[in-house]
Amino acid sequence: MAEDKKRLPVTYPLITSWQWHATLFSILSDDENAKKWIFSNYIQLRCYDIQEIFTGDQMLLADMMPGSSSLKLCPYLVFSLLTKEQIASYCGNIIDFIIKTIDLGGYVYGVFDEAKILCDAEVDYKFPHELFIYGYNRDNEYFYTGDFTFKDRYSHNTVSFKDIERGYEVISASEDHMFKDDYKGVRGLYVIIKNTESPVYELDLELIKTTLREYLNSEDTKDHFRMMRNRFDDTVFGIKVYDKVLSQIDKQIHAEEPDFDIRALHVMYDHKVLMLERLKYMMSHGALKFNQETLDSYKIVVDNILAARNLLIRISITNDIEAGSRFKTYLETAKEKEVSILFNVLAELEA
């Protein structure tokens, strides 16, 4: 018999720039075994222009590596995918499927129409977005979820059984951007089980050195993964992402109708937060010599990117375009200092 309520363990994630990162870090942030994998990865940055799936507008998509594939690649997550037809066959309806999955220790992740979740009235548009579900309460008929949509930042909330059902049923295969890209146009959900009891991955210093070199030299890391997917030809990697993001911000604030998108800057901020935590971790575990000056200097990198992100948010509210001249100072200061620090770190690792 199913329980009346159950919540699987989550913490507020260390990084939140994209839903896939927020989901993985909600599950794994505090796990000591998983940290060895986390700090071996998320070094390379990349960006490229795409068409925004909701508006059709051009956007600069920036992300770390691994990106959305991290949920499938992480050795401390048991990852399964089920099609809509399988879910209906096994459980009859989506509510029972999610409850049974949680009872078995599985988190649920997939695309739902959040317009149906946000609005009680019928609306003539959809807002397909990934949702992370980690618990349920039968008495009050709601699920525990993680998402960006319900507040002005990533947050853990509750969503009613009814809204989850409505939000799930109306999404077609063509609107399920996760399955459409990875699984040839089928509709479904992901089930993720945390599996961190036994260490299966050690801190990989060779991978860290290789990826640091690729980041600092803006080399094409995706060439390592050609067997998985055909390549885009317009991707920018590594340190050059700074220049691409600065150019994009300049276009945004000087457009006839300014349009402000903070996502690229938020990815960069999360990248710096993780890099600082990686340096602390490597120093505390003997992979690098402890050096407070290095940590203090890298904190300046973090602070400059945070200042740039917050400035873009303020400009989007106040429309004070003149303040945009400060972006160049923030980004160039961060870039120069980061390059200097990480070349020294790489030299120490290669010594």
C-alpha positions in Angstrom: 0.0 0.0 0.0 1.3 3.4 -0.9 2.2 5.9 1.8 0.2 9.0 2.5 3.2 11.2 1.8 6.8 10.9 0.8 9.6 13.3 0.0 12.9 12.1 -1.5 16.0 13.9 -0.3 16.9 17.2 -1.9 19.0 20.2 -1.1 18.9 23.7 -2.6 21.3 23.3 -5.6 24.7 25.0 -5.7 24.0 26.1 -9.3 20.7 26.9 -10.9 21.3 28.3 -14.3 19.4 25.6 -16.2 16.8 23.2 -15.0 19.0 20.1 -15.7 21.8 21.5 -13.6 19.4 22.5 -10.8 17.9 19.0 -10.8 21.2 17.2 -10.7 22.6 19.4 -8.0 19.3 19.2 -6.0 19.9 15.5 -5.8 23.7 15.3 -5.5 25.1 18.6 -4.1 25.8 17.3 -0.6 27.1 13.9 -1.5 30.9 13.4 -1.0 31.2 10.6 -3.6 29.4 12.7 -6.2 31.6 15.7 -5.6 34.5 13.8 -7.1 32.6 13.5 -10.4 31.1 17.1 -10.2 34.5 18.7 -9.6 36.1 16.7 -12.5 33.5 18.2 -14.8 31.7 21.5 -15.5 35.0 23.2 -16.6 34.3 24.0 -20.2 31.9 26.7 -21.3 30.3 26.9 -24.7 27.7 29.0 -26.5 25.9 29.2 -29.8 22.9 31.0 -31.3 19.6 29.1 -31.4 15.9 29.8 -32.0 14.1 30.2 -28.7 11.6 27.3 -28.4 8.8 29.5 -26.9 9.1 32.7 -28.8 10.9 31.9 -32.0 13.4 34.7 -31.3 17.1 34.2 -31.6 18.9 33.7 -28.3 22.4 33.0 -27.2 22.4 29.6 -25.5 25.4 29.3 -23.1 26.1 26.3 -21.0 28.7 24.3 -19.2 29.8 20.8 -20.2 28.2 18.5 -19.5 25.0 20.3 -20.2 21.5 18.7 -20.4 23.2 15.3 -20.9 24.5 15.5 -17.3 21.5 13.7 -15.9 22.2 10.7 -18.2 26.0 10.7 -18.0 26.5 11.1 -14.2 27.6 7.7 -12.8 25.8 8.4 -9.5 22.4 8.7 -11.1 20.5 5.6 -12.5 18.7 7.1 -15.4 15.6 5.6 -17.2 13.2 6.9 -19.8 9.6 5.9 -20.3 7.4 6.8 -23.2 3.9 8.1 -22.7 2.5 4.8 -24.0 4.6 2.8 -21.5 3.4 5.0 -18.6 -0.2 4.5 -19.5 0.3 0.7 -19.9 2.1 0.3 -16.6 0.0 2.6 -14.4 -3.0 3.8 -16.2 -2.5 7.4 -15.3 0.3 9.9 -14.7 -0.6 10.5 -11.0 -0.3 6.8 -10.1 2.9 6.6 -12.1 4.6 9.4 -10.3 3.5 8.2 -6.9 4.7 4.6 -7.6 8.0 6.0 -9.0 8.6 8.0 -5.8 7.7 5.1 -3.6 10.5 3.2 -5.4 13.0 6.0 -4.8 12.8 7.5 -8.2 12.7 11.3 -9.0 10.6 12.3 -12.0 11.8 14.8 -14.6 10.0 15.9 -17.8 8.2 18.5 -19.8 4.9 19.8 -18.6 2.7 22.7 -19.8 3.3 25.2 -17.0 0.7 27.6 -18.4 -1.9 25.0 -17.2 -0.2 24.9 -13.8 0.0 28.6 -13.4 -3.5 29.6 -14.6 -6.8 28.1 -13.5 -8.6 29.5 -16.6 -8.2 28.0 -20.0 -5.6 29.8 -22.0 -4.9 29.6 -25.7 -1.1 29.2 -25.4 1.3 26.6 -23.8 4.4 27.0 -21.9 6.3 23.7 -22.1 9.0 23.5 -19.5 11.0 20.9 -17.6 9.7 20.1 -14.1 11.5 18.2 -11.3 9.2 16.1 -9.0 10.6 14.6 -5.8 7.7 13.9 -3.5 3.9 13.7 -2.9 1.2 14.3 -0.3 -1.9 12.2 -0.9 -3.9 13.9 1.8 -3.5 17.4 0.3 -3.2 16.0 -3.3 0.0 17.7 -4.4 3.5 16.9 -5.5 6.7 18.5 -4.3 8.5 20.1 -7.3 11.6 22.1 -8.3 11.3 24.8 -11.0 12.0 28.3 -12.1 8.5 29.3 -13.2 6.6 29.7 -9.9 8.8 32.3 -8.3 11.5 34.7 -9.6 14.2 32.2 -9.0 14.7 28.4 -8.8 12.6 27.1 -5.9 11.0 24.0 -4.4 7.2 24.2 -4.4 4.1 22.2 -4.4 1.8 21.6 -7.4 -1.6 19.9 -7.2 -2.3 16.5 -8.7 -4.9 18.1 -11.0 -2.4 20.6 -12.4 0.3 18.0 -12.9 -2.2 15.9 -14.8 -3.4 18.8 -16.9 0.1 20.0 -17.6 1.2 16.5 -18.7 -1.6 15.5 -20.9 -1.7 18.5 -23.2 2.0 18.3 -24.3 2.4 16.6 -27.7 5.5 14.8 -28.8 6.5 17.8 -31.0 6.3 20.1 -27.9 8.3 17.8 -25.7 11.7 19.4 -26.5 13.7 16.9 -24.3 12.4 13.7 -26.0 12.2 15.4 -29.4 15.9 16.2 -29.4 17.2 13.0 -27.9 14.6 10.3 -28.8 13.3 11.1 -32.2 10.0 12.7 -31.5 8.4 10.6 -28.8 6.7 11.9 -25.6 7.7 10.6 -22.2 9.3 11.2 -18.8 12.7 10.5 -17.2 13.1 8.5 -13.9 16.2 9.3 -11.9 17.4 7.2 -9.0 20.3 8.4 -6.7 23.0 5.7 -6.3 25.9 7.1 -4.3 26.5 4.5 -1.6 29.6 3.0 -3.3 32.4 5.2 -4.8 32.6 4.5 -8.6 34.4 7.7 -9.7 37.6 9.3 -8.4 38.6 12.9 -8.9 40.0 12.8 -12.4 43.1 15.0 -12.6 43.9 14.1 -16.2 40.4 15.2 -17.3 40.7 18.4 -15.2 44.0 19.2 -16.9 42.7 18.5 -20.4 39.6 20.5 -20.0 41.3 23.4 -18.3 43.6 23.6 -21.4 40.7 23.4 -23.7 38.9 26.1 -21.7 41.8 28.5 -21.6 42.7 28.0 -25.3 39.0 28.1 -26.4 39.4 24.6 -28.0 36.5 22.6 -29.5 35.7 20.1 -26.7 32.6 18.8 -28.5 34.8 17.2 -31.1 35.3 14.4 -28.5 31.6 13.5 -28.8 31.1 13.3 -32.5 30.0 9.7 -32.2 26.9 10.9 -30.2 25.6 13.7 -32.5 26.4 15.7 -35.6 28.2 19.0 -34.9 27.0 22.6 -35.0 29.5 24.8 -36.8 29.0 28.0 -34.9 29.8 27.0 -31.3 32.2 29.2 -29.3 34.2 27.6 -26.5 36.1 28.6 -23.4 37.4 32.0 -22.7 36.0 33.3 -25.9 32.5 33.0 -24.4 33.3 36.2 -22.5 33.5 38.1 -25.8 30.4 36.5 -27.3 28.3 37.3 -24.2 29.6 40.9 -24.1 28.7 41.3 -27.8 25.2 39.8 -27.1 24.6 42.2 -24.2 25.6 45.1 -26.3 23.0 44.1 -29.0 20.3 43.7 -26.3 20.7 47.1 -24.7 21.1 49.0 -27.9 18.3 47.4 -29.9 15.4 49.6 -31.0 13.3 47.6 -28.5 15.7 46.5 -25.8 15.3 42.8 -24.9 17.1 41.6 -21.8 18.1 37.9 -21.4 20.2 37.2 -18.3 20.5 33.5 -18.9 24.0 33.6 -20.5 25.3 35.7 -17.6 23.7 33.4 -15.0 25.4 30.4 -16.6 28.8 32.3 -16.5 28.1 33.1 -12.8 27.4 29.5 -12.0 30.5 28.5 -13.8 32.6 30.8 -11.6 30.9 29.6 -8.4 31.6 26.0 -9.3 35.2 26.8 -10.3 35.9 28.5 -6.9 34.3 25.5 -5.1 36.5 23.2 -7.2 39.7 25.0 -6.3 38.7 24.8 -2.6 37.9 21.1 -2.9 41.2 20.3 -4.7 43.2 22.3 -2.1 41.5 20.6 0.8 42.0 17.1 -0.8 45.7 17.6 -1.7 45.3 17.9 -5.4 46.6 21.5 -5.2 48.6 23.3 -2.5 46.5 25.5 -0.3 46.8 29.1 -1.5 44.5 31.7 0.1 45.7 34.3 -2.4 44.5 32.2 -5.3 41.1 31.8 -3.7 40.8 35.5 -2.8 41.7 36.4 -6.4 39.2 34.0 -7.9 36.5 35.4 -5.6 37.1 38.7 -7.5 36.2 36.8 -10.7 33.0 35.5 -9.2 32.1 39.0 -7.8 32.6 40.7 -11.2 30.4 38.3 -13.0 27.8 38.6 -10.3 27.9 42.3 -10.6 27.4 42.1 -14.4 24.5 39.7 -14.0 22.8 42.0 -11.4 23.4 45.0 -13.5 21.6 43.4 -16.5 18.7 42.7 -14.2 18.6 46.3 -12.9 18.8 47.7 -16.5 15.9 45.4 -17.5 13.8 47.0 -14.7 15.0 50.6 -14.9 15.8 50.8 -18.6 18.9 52.8 -17.6 20.9 52.0 -20.8 23.7 54.3 -19.9 24.7 52.0 -17.1 25.6 49.3 -19.8 29.0 50.8 -20.2 30.1 49.0 -17.0 29.6 45.6 -18.6 32.9 45.8 -20.4 34.8 46.6 -17.3 33.2 43.8 -15.3 33.7 41.1 -18.0 37.2 42.1 -19.0 38.4 42.3 -15.4 37.0 38.8 -14.7 38.4 37.4 -17.9 42.0 38.7 -17.3 42.1 37.6 -13.7 40.6 34.2 -14.4 43.0 33.4 -17.2 46.0 34.3 -15.0 44.7 32.2 -12.1 43.8 29.1 -14.1 47.1 29.1 -16.1 48.9 29.0 -12.8 46.6 26.2 -11.5 47.2 24.2 -14.7 51.0 24.7 -14.4 50.9 23.4 -10.9 48.9 20.3 -11.9 51.3 19.6 -14.8 54.4 20.0 -12.7 
